[in-house]
Amino acid sequence: MGSKAASIRAKKRILSPLTWRILAINIFALATAVAGLLFLGPYRDGLIEAELDALKTQTNIFAGALGEGAIRTEPTGQQKLDVRHAADMIRRLTANADVRARLFVVSGELVADSRRLGEGGRLVRILSLPPPRDDDTAARRVARVVDWMFDSLQTRNDLETYREAPRQTIADYLETRLALAGKATGIARRNNEGGYILSVAMPVQRYRQVIGVIMLSRSGTDIQQSVRNIRFVVLEIFAAALVITILLSFYLAGTIARPVRRLAEAAMGVRDGLGGTAVEIPDMTRRGDEIGDLSGALRDMTDALYKRIDAIGRFAADVSHEIKNPLTSLRSAVETAARVQDPAQQRQLMSIILDDVQRLDRLITDISDYTRLDAELGRERRKPVNLGDMLTTLADIHRTADGADAPRIDIDIAAGANIEISVVESRIAQVLQNLIANAVSFSPPGGVIHIKLTRKDDILAVCIGDDGPGIPDGKLDAVFERFYSQRPAGEKFGTHSGLGLSISKQIVEAHDGTIEASNRTDADAKTIGARFTVRLPVV
């Protein structure tokens, strides 16, 4: 037993297993919610659509400007693009815009590119410098790791990779081919760095005649930055919520784990201290929760246990005292019989020895019945029994077994009343048999045993009275104590163990009933006998 108590005491640690479980569950729930917020695929797709719509508006402006200001009329009356003028217009329109403009003629040739300067057609790439790293905090580093992780999970596989041929034509891009057919189209693609390239192509028209295609492209860096900024905010909120969650988890664990551990240690102390110093279970009933209920239940259980232990101790002392009397008499008779030579004295001693042995046998039998009573009452099944028929049968048995001078038994059973009750039949019969036998033993020759069965509401009451001397003053409750010794005058000592009424009370109370003793009196308040009343609920 001590090893288990020691193992519980050894578990006094900063974080108990229950605390770990509470922390894990709360953090997992929080992390799951945050992971859902960090998964910003729909938000990113919405940003892409919004950027494409804005780019379409910008492209429409470019196409309208080129259609109005970069057209020349051939001598034949045909409308054509003025390529030099169109290139100048594109450079001016894109000077303060973060877009790339490319102009194709209907023959498919690229004639203007905002990234081309000079006659040599040199391609100038404009690269933005990375922002200063003065905000490279731990949170930002975590955000970049989270970006990489979620971006790898959220990569749109439906987007093709942007590729640019050294000599571009209108046939290289789907949106330019559709624009040549008169349909404005926007397309998003992935670049080699994992970002996005957004492109919109529209026809350049003059009097509904398509004379070229303008395509505007821009990087999706703003989209990635917007997603990254939102993730960073979510991570900041997550960090604050995580701290609060951990603190609340410790508080919750403290209100559960520590009280439970205190109750467990107190329960172990009760177990280890049985038979010694009583250990009190902590009173937590004022909490008003399940732990308070557990504390109250353990306290009630411990009180009942200590009372049961005290009762067992008293019972053992009573049994020891009662057994010692016949054993002392038996030992004395045996020792005397060994020295006596007179046959008459030997027969008398042998009679005493036989009486003591029979007394011990009755005592042990009643003690055994008394100790097994609780367990047997819990196992035995109740069934409906007619109490009137049971009393009549028991009275007939006594009338048949007793002699001519035995007391008369009168039975009064309430007519028309439902006197059927669900009980353990053998045990209730044992109670009534004991009370009738007790009344017979105390009644004088020619006396009367009065048995009355009545019903009031849901209570059946059996009254059994006699014409004996009654119960001494102050002994009405004592008669139900174990080994109560007062017996009728002239009865042979040791005929009864003194457990009959105690056993009867135990059986009746197990059926949620009551048994009480009183005296019968006449008109002058003189005691004319004893009466025992058993009340049983009809369930």
For each residue, the residues with C-beta under 8 A, 3 or more apart:
1: 4 5 271 272
2: 5 6 272
3: 6 7
4: 1 7 8 268
5: 1 2 8 9 265 268 269 271 272
6: 2 3 9 10
7: 3 4 10 11
8: 4 5 11 261 264 265 268
9: 5 6 12 265
10: 6 7
11: 7 8 16 261
12: 9 261
13: 16
14:
15: 19 20 23
16: 11 13 19 20 253 257 261
17: 20 21
18: 21 22 253 256 257 260
19: 15 16 22 23 249 250 253 257
20: 15 16 17 23 24
21: 17 18 24 25
22: 18 19 25 26 249 252 253 256 257
23: 15 19 20 26 27 246 249 250 253
24: 20 21 27 28
25: 21 22 28 29
26: 22 23 29 30 245 246 248 249
27: 23 24 30 31 242 245 246 249
28: 24 25 31 32
29: 25 26 32 33
30: 26 27 33 34 238 241 242 245
31: 27 28 34 35 238
32: 28 29 35 36
33: 29 30 36 37
34: 30 31 37 38 234 235 238 241
35: 31 32 38 39
36: 32 33 39
37: 33 34 40 234
38: 34 35 146 150 231 234 235
39: 35 36 150 153 154
40: 37 43 44 150 154 227 230 231
41: 44 45 154 156
42: 45 46
43: 40 46 47 227 230
44: 40 41 47 48 154 223 227
45: 41 42 48 49 156
46: 42 43 49 50
47: 43 44 50 51 223 226 227
48: 44 45 51 52 188 196 198 220 223
49: 45 46 52 53
50: 46 47 53 54
51: 47 48 54 55 198 218 220 222 223
52: 48 49 55 56 186 188 198 200
53: 49 50 56 57 186
54: 50 51 57 58
55: 51 52 58 59 99 186 198 199 200 216 218
56: 52 53 59 60 184 186 200 202
57: 53 54 60 61
58: 54 55 61 62 97 99 200 216
59: 55 56 62 63 184 200 201 202 214 215 216
60: 56 57 63 64 184 202
61: 57 58 64 65
62: 58 59 65 66 90 93 101 202 214 216
63: 59 60 66 67 202 203 204 205 214
64: 60 61 67 68
65: 61 62 68 69 70 89 93
66: 62 63 69 70 71 81 86 89 90 103 204 212 214
67: 63 64 70 71 204 205 206 211
68: 64 65 71
69: 65 66 85 89
70: 65 66 67 81 82 85 86 89 204
71: 66 67 68 79 80 81 82 206 211
72: 79 80 81 82 85
73: 77 78 79 80
74: 77 78 79 80
75:
76:
77: 73 74
78: 73 74
79: 71 72 73 74 206 207 209 211
80: 71 72 73 74 211
81: 66 70 71 72 86 103 105 111 204 211 212
82: 70 71 72 85 86
83: 86 87 103 105 111 112
84: 87 88
85: 69 70 72 82 88 89
86: 66 70 81 82 83 89 90 103 111 112 212
87: 83 84 90 91 103 111 112 116
88: 84 85 91 92
89: 65 66 69 70 85 86 92 93
90: 62 66 86 87 93 94 101 103 112 113 114
91: 87 88 94 95 114
92: 88 89 95
93: 62 65 89 90 97 101
94: 90 91 97 99 100 101 114
95: 91 92
96:
97: 58 93 94
98: 218 219
99: 55 58 94 114 216 217 218
100: 94 113 114 115 216 217 218
101: 62 90 93 94 112 113 114 214 215 216
102: 110 112 113 114 168 214 215 217
103: 66 81 83 86 87 90 110 111 112 113 204 212 213 214 215
104: 108 109 110 111 169 170 176 180 212 213 214 215
105: 81 83 108 109 111 211 212
106: 180 210 211 212 213
107:
108: 104 105 169 170 171
109: 104 105 169 170
110: 102 103 104 113 167 168 169 170
111: 81 83 86 87 103 104 105 212
112: 83 86 87 90 101 102 103 116
113: 90 100 101 102 103 110 116 123
114: 90 91 94 99 100 101 102
115: 100 123 124 125 126
116: 87 112 113 121 122 123 124
117: 122 124
118: 121 122
119:
120:
121: 116 118
122: 116 117 118
123: 113 115 116
124: 115 116 117
125: 115
126: 115
127:
128:
129:
130: 133
131:
132: 135
133: 130 136
134:
135: 132 140
136: 133 140 141
137: 140 141
138: 141 142
139: 142 143 232 235 236 239
140: 135 136 137 143 144 232
141: 136 137 138 144 145
142: 138 139 145 146 235
143: 139 140 146 147 228 231 232 235
144: 140 141 147 148
145: 141 142 148 149
146: 38 142 143 149 150 231 235
147: 143 144 150 151 227 228 231
148: 144 145 151 152
149: 145 146 152 153
150: 38 39 40 146 147 153 154 231
151: 147 148 154 155 194
152: 148 149 155
153: 39 149 150
154: 39 40 41 44 150 151
155: 151 152 190 194
156: 41 45 159 190
157:
158:
159: 156 188 189 190 196
160: 189 190
161: 189 190 191 192
162: 189 190 191 192 197
163:
164: 168 172
165: 168 169 172
166:
167: 110
168: 102 110 164 165 172
169: 104 108 109 110 165 172
170: 104 108 109 110 173 176 177 180 213
171: 108 176 177
172: 164 165 168 169 176
173: 170 176 177 187 199 201 215
174: 177 178 185 187
175: 178 179 185 186 187 199 200 201 215
176: 104 170 171 172 173 179 180 201 213 215
177: 170 171 173 174 180 181
178: 174 175 181 183 185 201
179: 175 176 182 183 184 185 201 202 203 213 214 215
180: 104 106 170 176 177 203 210 213
181: 177 178
182: 179 203 210
183: 178 179
184: 56 59 60 179 200 201 202 203
185: 174 175 178 179 200 201
186: 52 53 55 56 175 198 199 200
187: 173 174 175 198 199 200
188: 48 52 159 196 197 198 199 220
189: 159 160 161 162 196 197 198 199
190: 155 156 159 160 161 162 194 195 196 197
191: 161 162 194 195 196 197 219
192: 161 162
193:
194: 151 155 190 191
195: 190 191 219 220 221 224
196: 48 159 188 189 190 191 219 220 223 224
197: 162 188 189 190 191 217 218 219 220
198: 48 51 52 55 186 187 188 189 217 218 219 220
199: 55 173 175 186 187 188 189 215 216 217
200: 52 55 56 58 59 175 184 185 186 187 215 216 217
201: 59 173 175 176 178 179 184 185 213 214 215 216
202: 56 59 60 62 63 179 184 213 214
203: 63 179 180 182 184 210 212 213
204: 63 66 67 70 81 103 210 211 212 213 214
205: 63 67 208 209 210 211
206: 67 71 79 209 211
207: 79
208: 205
209: 79 205 206
210: 106 180 182 203 204 205 213
211: 67 71 79 80 81 105 106 204 205 206
212: 66 81 86 103 104 105 106 111 203 204
213: 103 104 106 170 176 179 180 201 202 203 204 210
214: 59 62 63 66 101 102 103 104 179 201 202 204
215: 59 101 102 103 104 173 175 176 179 199 200 201
216: 55 58 59 62 99 100 101 199 200 201
217: 99 100 102 197 198 199 200
218: 51 55 98 99 100 197 198
219: 98 191 195 196 197 198 222
220: 48 51 188 195 196 197 198 223 224
221: 195 224 225
222: 51 219 225 226
223: 44 47 48 51 196 220 226 227
224: 195 196 220 221 227 228
225: 221 222 228 229
226: 47 222 223 229 230
227: 40 43 44 47 147 223 224 230 231
228: 143 147 224 225 231 232
229: 225 226 232 233
230: 40 43 226 227 233 234
231: 38 40 143 146 147 150 227 228 234 235
232: 139 140 143 228 229 235 236
233: 229 230 236 237
234: 34 37 38 230 231 237 238
235: 34 38 139 142 143 146 231 232 238 239
236: 139 232 233 239 240
237: 233 234 240 241
238: 30 31 34 234 235 241 242
239: 139 235 236 242 243
240: 236 237 243 244
241: 30 34 237 238 244 245
242: 27 30 238 239 245 246
243: 239 240 246 247
244: 240 241 247 248
245: 26 27 30 241 242 248 249
246: 23 26 27 242 243 249 250
247: 243 244 250 251
248: 26 244 245 251 252
249: 19 22 23 26 27 245 246 252 253
250: 19 23 246 247 253 254
251: 247 248 254 255
252: 22 248 249 255 256
253: 16 18 19 22 23 249 250 256 257 258
254: 250 251 257 258
255: 251 252 258 259 291
256: 18 22 252 253 259 260 291
257: 16 18 19 22 253 254 260 261
258: 253 254 255 261 262
259: 255 256 262 263 282 284 287 291 295
260: 18 256 257 263 264 291 294
261: 8 11 12 16 257 258 264 265
262: 258 259 265 266 282
263: 259 260 266 267 281 282 284 291 294 295 298
264: 8 260 261 267 268
265: 5 8 9 261 262 268 269
266: 262 263 269 270 279 280 281 282 298
267: 263 264 270 271 281 298
268: 4 5 8 264 265 271 272
269: 5 265 266 272 273 279
270: 266 267 273 274 278 279 281 302 305
271: 1 5 267 268 274
272: 1 2 5 268 269
273: 269 270 276 277 278 279
274: 270 271 305 309
275: 309
276: 273
277: 273
278: 270 273 306
279: 266 269 270 273 302
280: 266 299 302
281: 263 266 267 270 295 298 299 302
282: 259 262 263 266 295
283: 286 295 299
284: 259 263 287 291 292 294 295 296
285: 292 293 295 296 299
286: 283 292
287: 259 284 291 292 295
288: 292
289: 292 293
290: 293 294
291: 255 256 259 260 263 284 287 294 295
292: 284 285 286 287 288 289 295 296
293: 285 289 290 296 297
294: 260 263 284 290 291 297 298
295: 259 263 281 282 283 284 285 287 291 292 298 299
296: 284 285 292 293 299 300
297: 293 294 300 301
298: 263 266 267 281 294 295 301 302
299: 280 281 283 285 295 296 302 303
300: 296 297 303 304
301: 297 298 304 305
302: 270 279 280 281 298 299 305 306
303: 299 300 306 307
304: 300 301 307 308
305: 270 274 301 302 308 309
306: 278 302 303 309 310
307: 303 304 310 311
308: 304 305 311 312
309: 274 275 305 306 312 313
310: 306 307 313 314
311: 307 308 314 315
312: 308 309 315 316
313: 309 310 316 317
314: 310 311 317 318
315: 311 312 318 319 482
316: 312 313 319 320
317: 313 314 320 321
318: 314 315 321 322 482 483
319: 315 316 322 323 367
320: 316 317 323 324
321: 317 318 324 325 483
322: 318 319 325 363 483 497 498
323: 319 320 326 327 360 363
324: 320 321 327 328
325: 321 322 328 329
326: 323 329 330 356 357 359 360 363 494
327: 323 324 330 331 356 360
328: 324 325 331 332
329: 325 326 332 333 352 356
330: 326 327 333 334 352 353 356 357 360
331: 327 328 334 335
332: 328 329 335 336
333: 329 330 336 337 349 352 353 356
334: 330 331 337 338 353
335: 331 332 338 339
336: 332 333 339 340 349
337: 333 334 340 346 349 350 353
338: 334 335
339: 335 336
340: 336 337 345 346 349
341: 346
342: 345 346
343: 346 347
344: 347 348
345: 340 342 348 349
346: 337 340 341 342 343 349 350
347: 343 344 350 351
348: 344 345 351 352
349: 333 336 337 340 345 346 352 353
350: 337 346 347 353 354
351: 347 348 354 355
352: 329 330 333 348 349 355 356
353: 330 333 334 337 349 350 356 357
354: 350 351 357 358
355: 351 352 358 359 492 494
356: 326 327 329 330 333 352 353 359 360 494
357: 326 330 353 354 360 361
358: 354 355 361 362 494
359: 326 355 356 362 363 494
360: 323 326 327 330 356 357 363 364
361: 357 358 364 365
362: 358 359 365 366 494 496 497
363: 322 323 326 359 360 366 367 497
364: 360 361 367 368
365: 361 362 368 369
366: 362 363 369 370 497 499 500 503
367: 319 363 364 370 371 497 499
368: 364 365 371 372
369: 365 366 372 373 499 503
370: 366 367 373 482 499 502 503 506
371: 367 368
372: 368 369 375 376
373: 369 370 376 377 503 506 507 510
374: 377 378 506 510
375: 372 378 379
376: 372 373 379 380
377: 373 374 380 424 427 507 510
378: 374 375
379: 375 376
380: 376 377 424 426 427
381: 424
382: 422 423 424
383: 422 423 425
384: 420 421 422
385: 389 390 420 421 422 423 425 428
386: 389 390 419 420
387: 390 391 419 420 421 428 453 460 462 536
388: 391 392 413 419 453
389: 385 386 392 393
390: 385 386 387 393 394 425 428 429 432
391: 387 388 394 395 411 413 432 451 453 462
392: 388 389 395 396 411 413
393: 389 390 396 397
394: 390 391 397 398 429 432 433 436
395: 391 392 398 399 409 411 436 451
396: 392 393 399 400
397: 393 394 400 401
398: 394 395 401 402 406 409 436 437 440
399: 395 396 402 406 409
400: 396 397
401: 397 398
402: 398 399 406 407 440
403: 406
404:
405: 445 446
406: 398 399 402 403 440 445
407: 402 439 440 443 444 445 446 447 448 449 466 467
408: 446 447 448 449
409: 395 398 399 436 448 449 451
410: 448 449 450 451
411: 391 392 395 451 452 453
412: 450 451 452 453
413: 388 391 392 419 452 453
414: 417 419 453 454 455
415:
416:
417: 414 454 455
418: 455 538
419: 386 387 388 413 414 453 455 460
420: 384 385 386 387 538
421: 384 385 387 460 536 538 539
422: 382 383 384 385 538 539
423: 382 383 385 427 428 511 536
424: 377 380 381 382 427 428 507 511
425: 383 385 390 428 429
426: 380 429 430
427: 377 380 423 424 430 431 507 510 511
428: 385 387 390 423 424 425 431 432 507 511 536
429: 390 394 425 426 432 433
430: 426 427 433 434 503 504 507
431: 427 428 434 435 504 507 508 515 534
432: 390 391 394 428 429 435 436 462 464 534
433: 394 429 430 436 437
434: 430 431 437 438 500 501 503 504
435: 431 432 438 439 464 504 532 534
436: 394 395 398 409 432 433 439 440 449 451 464
437: 398 433 434 440 441 500
438: 434 435 441 442 500 501 532
439: 407 435 436 442 443 449 464 465 466 468 530 532
440: 398 402 406 407 436 437 443 449 466
441: 437 438 487 488 491
442: 438 439 466 468 469 488 529 530
443: 407 439 440 447 448 449 466 467 468 529
444: 407 447 467 468
445: 405 406 407
446: 405 407 408
447: 407 408 443 444 466 467 468
448: 407 408 409 410 443 466 467
449: 407 408 409 410 436 439 440 443 464 465 466
450: 410 412 463 464 465 466 531
451: 391 395 409 410 411 412 436 462 463 464
452: 411 412 413 462 463
453: 387 388 391 411 412 413 414 419 460 461 462
454: 414 417 460 461 463
455: 414 417 418 419 459 460 461 538
456: 459 461
457:
458: 537 538 539
459: 455 456 535 536 537 538
460: 387 419 421 453 454 455 535 536 537 538
461: 453 454 455 456 533 534 535
462: 387 391 432 451 452 453 533 534 535 536
463: 450 451 452 454 531 532 533
464: 432 435 436 439 449 450 451 531 532 533 534
465: 439 449 450 520 529 530 531 532
466: 407 439 440 442 443 447 448 449 450 529 530 531
467: 407 443 444 447 448 528 529
468: 439 442 443 444 447 488 529 530
469: 442 488 527 529 530
470: 519 520 527 528 529 530
471: 475 476 479 517 518 519 530
472: 475 486
473:
474: 478
475: 471 472 478 479 486
476: 471 479 516 517 518 519
477: 480 481 517
478: 474 475 481 484
479: 471 475 476 484 486 501 517
480: 477 484 501 502 504 505 515 517
481: 477 478 484 502
482: 315 318 370 498 499 502
483: 318 321 322 497 498 499
484: 478 479 480 481 498 501 502
485: 498
486: 472 475 479
487: 441 491 493 495 496
488: 441 442 468 469 491
489:
490:
491: 441 487 488 495 496
492: 355 495
493: 487
494: 326 355 356 358 359 362
495: 487 491 492
496: 362 487 491 500
497: 322 362 363 366 367 483 500
498: 322 482 483 484 485 502
499: 366 367 369 370 482 483 502 503
500: 366 434 437 438 496 497 503 504
501: 434 438 479 480 484 504 505
502: 370 480 481 482 484 498 499 505 506
503: 366 369 370 373 430 434 499 500 506 507
504: 430 431 434 435 480 500 501 507 508 515
505: 480 501 502 508 509 515
506: 370 373 374 502 503 509 510
507: 373 377 424 427 428 430 431 503 504 510 511
508: 431 504 505 511 513 514 515 534 536
509: 505 506 512 513 514 515
510: 373 374 377 427 506 507
511: 423 424 427 428 507 508 536 537
512: 509 536 537 539
513: 508 509 534 535 536 537
514: 508 509 534 535
515: 431 480 504 505 508 509 532 533 534 535
516: 476 532 533
517: 471 476 477 479 480 530 531 532
518: 471 476 530 531 532 533
519: 470 471 476 527 529 530 531
520: 465 470 527 528 529 530 531
521: 524 525 526 527 528
522: 525 526 528
523:
524: 521
525: 521 522
526: 521 522
527: 469 470 519 520 521
528: 467 470 520 521 522
529: 442 443 465 466 467 468 469 470 519 520
530: 439 442 465 466 468 469 470 471 517 518 519 520
531: 450 463 464 465 466 517 518 519 520
532: 435 438 439 463 464 465 515 516 517 518
533: 461 462 463 464 515 516 518
534: 431 432 435 461 462 464 508 513 514 515
535: 459 460 461 462 513 514 515
536: 387 421 423 428 459 460 462 508 511 512 513
537: 458 459 460 511 512 513
538: 418 420 421 422 455 458 459 460
539: 421 422 458 512
